């Protein structure tokens, strides 16, 4: 693994793909960088996940303008992570939608998460000087919210904890298409530093039971058939369960965090080492899995200082 901290050395720009995955439904993807989704309704649009900065959000807006001139009325935040939410101001949206748990997490740790993420992966925060401050939702749901874009129905569900406590998905019934945020990844490592690992597989059951015809994951290519959607869900489940199982075994055997990290990577590297951002994620992933297996239910806040201390410790 590279000794440089997290992804500070990753300056390789990714190629953006903007693809229609259903009638007036689009995926903005970038080779393992964070995805966004677009739902075009009768009289307005919804964007799912805003990108990390207004400067980066402007590229999403430019792609939307290639297919419609309808206003972007809503931005849905699938969870609270800075790389997903801090670009929201660019859209001029009437509604910023999130779960009540996501709102609580922004209040609790939004500033620390912002500083942590920028320090870990500066390339994903191009134009950071354009961020006006934290993004605050003004439409908040508990378990379910239905939004109409004219006559087009969008259902937003909080199915349970997973990638964070507050993840939501967007479901478009007329097309049987889902936007999952980071609850599902495709050939990309799951970031689990703020996860609820024992609950995540149960939340994936809800996504699988919806049986989407197509799905936009948090990272990786858009999935345009049911078989590939099921494959992505299974791969995500395998990643999460393997991570937690190895941490739980290590904790039961009295291993240290560093010993747990080494044992977990020995099992996971051959299976998942080729996935996007794998090396970036694993120190944070094992740290969280070790904590959860040790009885820490509520994920500890990551700060820029904690990031560096953990990284140094796990380099041996």
N, C-alpha and C positions, 0 to 999 in steps of 0.2 A: 504494500500500500504506500502511496506517496506520503512523504513526511510533511509536505506543505499542508497548512491548516485547511481542513474541510475542502472547499472548492475555490479557494482564493487564486489558485493557479489556472483555473479553467476560464480561458478567454476566447474559446472557440465559438463563433457565432453559429447558430442553427438555422436551417432552412425552414421557413414557415410554409405550412400547407393549409389552405382554406377550402374545405370540402363540404359539399351538400350530402347529408347522410339520411335525409328524409325530406318530404315536401316542405320547403322553406325552413329547414333546420340545418345548421351548419356547425362544423367543428374547426376551430382554430388550433392547430397543433404545430409543434416545433421540435421534433426529434428528441423527445424526453424532457424538454423544458415545459413549464406549466401550460396546460391547455385552457382555452376558453370555449364556451358554446354560445350559439345565437339561435333564438327562436323568433321567427317573424310571424306576427299575427295579422289580423285584418287591418288594424289601424295603428299598431305600434310594435316594438320589439322588446325582447328581454335578452340581456347578456348574462351568462353564467360565469362567474369568476372574472375579476376585473383586470388582472395583471398587477404587477408590483408597483408601477409608477404611472402617473398620467401620461408621460412621454411614451411609454410602452403601450398603454391603452389606446393611444391615438392610432397605432397600427391596426388594432382590432377594429376601431371605428372606420378606418379607411377601407378595410375589407368588407365591412357591412355595407358601406356606401356603394360598393360595386354591385350589390344585389338588390338593394332597396333604399328608398329615401324616407321610409317611415321612421318616426322618432324613436329613440331608445328610451322607453318610459321606465323600465325596471332594470336593476342590477341585482342579481342573486349572489350572495356570498355563501358558498357551500360550507365554509368554516372560517376560522379567524386568522389564519397565517398571513403574515405581511405580504408574502409573494403573491397572494391571491386577492388582496383587498385594497391595497394602498393606492391603486390607480383609479378607484371608483369615481373620484371627482371629475374626471375627464368627460364622463358620459352625460352629465347634466340631467341625470335621471330623477324622476319624481319619487320613485320608491327604491330604497336600498333594503333588501330583504335578507333576513338571517334568522336562525333559531334563537330562542331566548338563552340557551346555553352558550351560543357563540357570542351574543352580546355580553354575557357575564364574563366570558374569557377575555374579551377585548378590554373590559373594565379592569379585570384582575392583572392582565399580563401583556396587553397590547403593545405598550411602549417597550418593554423588555424584549418581546418577540421581534419587533421591528429592528432594534439595535443588533440583536443576535443574528438575524437572518442576513442583514446587509453585510455584517462582518464575515459570515460564512461563505457567501456566494455573491460577490459584488456584481458579477456580470448580469445577474437577474434583476438588478436595480438600476438599469440604464436610465439616466435622467432623474436620479434620486432627488435632485434639488427642486423638482417640480411637485413633490409630495407636499400637500398643504398641512397634513397632520393625520391623526388616526381617522379611520373610516367608521362612522357610527350608523348602524342600521336604524331605519325609522318605521319599518314594517317587520314585526317580530312574531314568530309562530312558536307554539309548543310542540305539537306533533304533526299538524297538517294545516296547509293553507292552499286555497284554490284561487288562482289569479286568471282573469280573462283578458286576453289581448284581442279586443273586439269580441268575436264569437269563439276564438280559439282558447281552449281550456289548458291551463298548465297546473298540475298538481305538485306541490312541494311537500316532501315527507321527511320528517326526522324519524328514521327507522330504529335508531339506537346508536350507541357509541361505537367508535372504531378508530379511524385516523385521529380524531379528537372526540371530545365528549359531545360536540354540537353539530356534527356533520348532517347535511341535508342532501337530498337528491331532487332533481326536477324530472317529472314524468309528463310526456305529451301523449294523451290517450289516443287522439285521432291517428297518430303515426306509430304508436307503440315504441317510442324512442325515449331513452333515459340519458340524463347528464348526471354522472355519479360523483364528480369531484374526486378527491383522493381516496375515497372508499374502495375504488377499483383502479388498478394500474395495469398497463400492458407492456411487457418487456421493460419494465422500469422497477427499480427497487421501491418498496413502500417506505416512506419516512414514518418512523414509529416513535419519535422522541416525545410526543405528547399523546400517545395512543392508549387505548383501553384494549389490550391485546386479547384478553379472554372473551370480551364481548364482541369484538370485531367479526369473528366468523358467524355469529348469530345475525348480525346486521347484514352480512353478505347473503344469508339465506333469504332475507326479504327482497333483496335485489334480484336474486335468481328466481324467486317465485313470481316476480312480475313478468319474467320471460321477455325481456326487451328484444325487439327486432333489430335494433341498433343502439349503440351506447358510446358516449364520449367519456373516456376515463380521465383521471386527473393528469396523467402523463402517458405518453405513448400514442400510437396511431388510433384514429377513430375506428370503431368496430362496427361493421356494416352487415353482419349476418348473425343469426342466433347462435350458431356453433362457435363463432369466434368470441362472442360475448360470454358464453358459458366457459370457454377456455380461459379468458381473462379473469373471471371470477374465481375459477379453480386455482389459477396460478397465484392470485392474490391471497387466497385462503392458505395455500401451501406455504407461501413466504411467511405469513404472520404466525401460523401454527408452528412451523419449524423453529422460528426465532424464539417463541415463548417456551416451547418444549425444552429446547436446549438450555435456556436460562433457568427454567424451573429445576431441571436436573442438576445444574451446577450449584444453585442455591441449596438444594437438598443435600448436596455432597460437601457443603461448606467451602466452596471455592470463592476466591476473591473476584472482584469485578474484572480485573485484568485476566485472570485465569478463565473466567466465564467468556470473556471476549474472544480469547484464543480458541477455546473449545467450540464456540458457536461458529466462528469463521471457518474452522476446520470442516464443519458439516455443511455450511451454507455456501462457501466460495465455489465449490465445484458445480453447484446447481444454479446459483444466481449471480455469480461473479461477473457475467457478461451484461447484466442488466444496467440500464442507465442509472447514474448517480449511486451505484451500489457502494463504492468505497466511501463516498461522502456520507451516506446514511448510517452505515453499520456501527460506528462508535456511539452515535446518538440512540440507535435502535437497541443495542445491547444494554446500554445504560438504563433505558426505560424498562426493558424486559427484566433486567436484574432487580430494579426497584419494585416492579409489580409482583414479581415472584417472591419478593421479600415482604410483601404486605402493604406497599405504598400505593393506595388506590388512586389518589388524585395526583396526576403528574407534576413533578417539581418544575418550577419555572426555570426555563433556560435564560441565562443572561450572557452577555458577551464574555464576562469573566469566567463563568462556569464552563462555557464552551471550551475555552482555551485550557483550563485546568484539566477537564476530562480528556481532551485530545492528547495533551502531554502525557497524562497517566497511562493511556492506552497505547501509546507508542513504545512503552517499556523503558 
